[in-house]
Amino acid sequence: MRVALGQLSIVWKDWERSLKKAKEMIREASLAECDVILFPELSFTGFTKEIDTISEVPETSKTVEEIRKLAAAHGIAIGFGWSAFGKIPGDKATNRFTLVDAGGEIVTEYSKLHPFTYGGEDECFEKGKEIVTVPFLGHTISLFICYDLRFPEIFQIAAYKADVIFVIANWPGIRRVHWETLLRARAIETQSYVVGVNCVGSFDGMEYTGDSMAVDSIGNILGKISGREGILVCELDDRAWSLRNKFATAADRREDFYITGFQQKDRGRIK
């Protein structure tokens, strides 16, 4: 799988200008014969709690429709983030990661499981309710968003089926060491390819250094782009499953024990 990491300098809350930049990246990735290009979390607005400003009705989303057209026109799959209104006025929005194929058809869609409470995201965004895994380009992939990266349990569940995991983010530069460390840790723990795509630049008082990267199933960084807008092209092979079969760490997991531990009221006294 030939993957383009679209490290976008998002024009905050300006959908049209951000999308214009993304269109050029899509064209570039298509010319580079990439199978898929991925963009950061909330790709064309950046993160804001002003959900009435950035959210869209799911059934009539202009973002989804525009990306479907671009995918079909350029013959490349596209993964992107956006905000969807709730079912009724006053509901919280959902922070979504949608993937469309090279024909413009929706492959799958994921809603962020862990809104970032420290940043107030939980005040306006609903918690997602499911882990997504789906066949894609000869692999099985799973999708996550930003703060999800701090919760290894969901990556272990995804890796029952998935050998490639995509993570899109608006991850601030002040915690860039965490970003790289966690991407590599999730790859090593699950013996999966992990692709993390972040934004770069400055908006809403935050600095973003990008550091988008692809990590192989033993934790090696296949490629990384930092401090600038642009695309990074990485090749993902199919060796994750052969590694899992040879060095079968998942077989030694004691999940019944872990479940019992989580259910204990006084976890500090587990023996």
Summary of the structure (lengths in Angstrom):
residues: 271
radius of gyration: 18.2
end to end distance: 44.9
largest distance: 59.2
contacts: 910
relative contact order: 0.14
helix: 35%
strand: 30%
